[in-house]
Amino acid sequence: MMWGLRKRDFVRARRPCHRGILVFVMKGMMELQPSIMRRGNHFSLRRGGFTLIEVMVTVIVLGILVSMVATRFHGDLRQRRDLFAVRIDSVLETLAFRQQLGQSRIALTWDGDRRSLILERLYRESVDDESPEWRRDLLVREVVFDDPEIQVTGIRFDGESIDLSRFVRWEIPLDAVRPAIEIEMTWGKNTDLFQLLPYDGKPIRYGLGLEAPDGGDLEPIDLDDVGRGDESW
């Protein structure tokens, strides 16, 4: 048996319960309005805002996040540069190996449309009006510079630069001295220079991670002569 209940209480109980949604909306609206704070027997209005400590903490956290993102971005760029550097080294080293064997004609090819560096071998000589057939050397993969932040900015044979916007096939002589080959690669604000000298079997890399001087080429430095022989080049 229920005591103390009136008829209108039963009517309220049968109505749909939208009170929870209404309370939630009202609370949200109250947070946007000046909050009412009770102090003793008085009421005072205070506009919502951030304290100085909250602003300082937010700025510090944002600074840490920005530095983490910048460090990760630079580290990722360096890793991508290292990958391209290894591929260029492989192409030049394989070229020197093939030239020393002297078993087949080889050529270092630059495809300006695809922005790719290819080591090719001659598989068929020219017959009548047909052109000779060149194919990619299966010992080394093609290097495609599809990264907008890492690009080849110069290729030179004995100091003679080639047009990087065109397709250029430079055949390496088998019965003569090999030309000095230089490949300049720019990544970010830095430039690396790969050089394969005529009688060397492996390329030399200069300017690793160093910014190229304006209007000048990178020059090799003998660390022993400058008293820095314990450092790695």
N, C-alpha and C positions, 0 to 999 in steps of 0.2 A: 504494500500500500504506500503511495507517494504523497507526501505532505508538503505544503507550501508552494505548490505549483498552480499557476493560473492558466486560464484558457489560452491567453496569447502566447504563453511559453510553448504549448503544443503546436500552435500555428507556426512559430519560428522554427521549431524542430523539423517541420515538414518541408521548409523552403530549401531550394538548392544551396549548397554551401559554397558561395563565392567569396566568403569573407577572407579566406587565406590569400587569395589572389589580390583582393583589394588592399589588404594590409601590406603586402609585398610592394605594390605599386606606390602606396602612400609613403612607405619608408624610403623608397628610391627618390621620390620627389622631395622628401624632407632633407635628404643628403645634399641635394642641389641648392637648397635654400639656406639662409643663415640659421645656424643651429642655436637653440635656446638652452642656455646653461643656467642652472639654479645655484645661486650662491647665498647660503643662509636663507633669509626670508625675501631675497630680491631675485629678480630675473634679469639677465643681461643677454644681449645679442653679440655673437662673435661670428665673423665670416670665416668659412672654411678656407684653408690654405696650407702651404708647406712651411715648416720651420726651417731655420738656417741649417740645422744639423742634417735634416732630411735632404736639403738641396746639396750640401757638401758630399754626403754619402752617395747620392745619385751621380754627381759629377765624377767622383772617384771610381765608381763601378763602371761608368761609361768609358772613362779613360783606360781602365784595365782591359775592357772588351775590345776597344779600338786597337790597343797595342798588341793584343793576342791575334786579332785578325790580320794586322799588318805583318807581324812576324811569320804567321802561317803562310800568307800570300808570298812573301819574299822567299821563304824556304821552299815553297812549291815551285816557284820560278827557277830557283837554283837546281832543284831536282830535275826539272824538265830540260834545263840547259845541259846538265850532266849526261842525260840520255842522248841528246843530239850530238854532244861532243864524242861520246863513245862510238856512235855510228859513223861520224866523220873519220875518226881514227881508224875504224875497221875498213872503210873504203880505201883510204890512202895506204894502209898497210897491205891490204890485199893487192892493190895496184903494184906496189913495189915487189911483192912476192911473184906476181905474174910476170912482171917485166924481167926479173932475174931468171926465171925459168926459161923464158924465150920460146915457149911452145906455140903460142898463138898471139895474134895481134889484139891489142886491147886499146880501149879509149875511155877517157873520163868525159862523161856527158852531163850537160846541164840542160834541163827542160824548163824554159822560162814560163811556159803556161802552167805547168803543174808545180813549179817551184821545187824541183827534185834534183838530187845528185845521184848519178847512176854510174857504176862501173860496167862496161860492156866488153864482150868478146866477139870477134868476127867468126861467124859460123859458116859463112859461104861467101866466096869471092864473087866479084861481079862477073856475070856471064852475058856476052853480047850487050844488049841494051838494058839488062837488069842491073839494079843497084846491089851493092854488097849487103848481105844480111847481118845485122848486128843484133845481139841478144844480151840481156842482162846476165852478168856473171852470177852463177848460182852459189858461189862461195860467200857472197856478201849481199845484204839486202839493200834495196833502194832507200835513200833518205829523202823523205818528203817533208818539207818545211811548211806544215799546215798550221803551225802555232803563230798567231799574229804578233806575239811578243818575242819570238825567236826567229830571226831571218838571216839569210846569207846576204851580205852587203858587198861582197867582192870576191872574185876568183881570178887569179893571175898565173900565167905560165911564163916563166923567165921574165917576170915584171910586166908582161903584156896582159892587160885586163880584158875580159870578155864582156859582151853585152848580156846582162842577166835577164833581159826581157825577151831574148830569143832562144832558139834551140841551138846549142853549140856542142859539137862532138869533136873533142881534141884527141887525136890518136897519139898514143905513146910509142915512140920508135923502139924497135927491138935491137937494132944494130948500131945505135948511136946513144949518146949521153942523154939520159932522161932530163927533161926540163924541171926546174925548180917550181914546185906547185905551192901556191898559197891560197888559203880559203879563210875569208874573214866573216865571222858570225857575230851578230849583235843580239844581245838579250837584255831587255830593259834599257838601262843607261850604260851598260858595260859592253865590251867588245873582246872577243877571243880571236887569236890568229893561229891557224894551223899551217905548218910549213913542212913540206916533204922535200928535202934536198936531193940532188941528183944521185948521190951514192949511199943514201941512208935507206935502211929497211923499215924504219918506223918514223911517223911524223912527230914533230915537236910542237908543243902548244905554248903560246905566249900570252901574257896578259890575263891570266885566269882571275876573274872577278875584279879586274881593275878597269877603271873608266878610261876610255881612249882619249888621248889629248886632242883638242880641237885642231883640225887641219893637219894632223900629223899621224904617222904610222907608229904602231907599237914596235919597240925595239927590245931585243933580248938583253938580259942582264946576267952577267956571270956573278953568282952569289959568292963564290970564293974570292973574287977580286974585291968585293965590297965588304968582306968580313962577315958574311951571312951564310957561310957554307953549311951550317947546321939546319937551315930552313929548307923545306921541300918546295920545289918549283911548281 
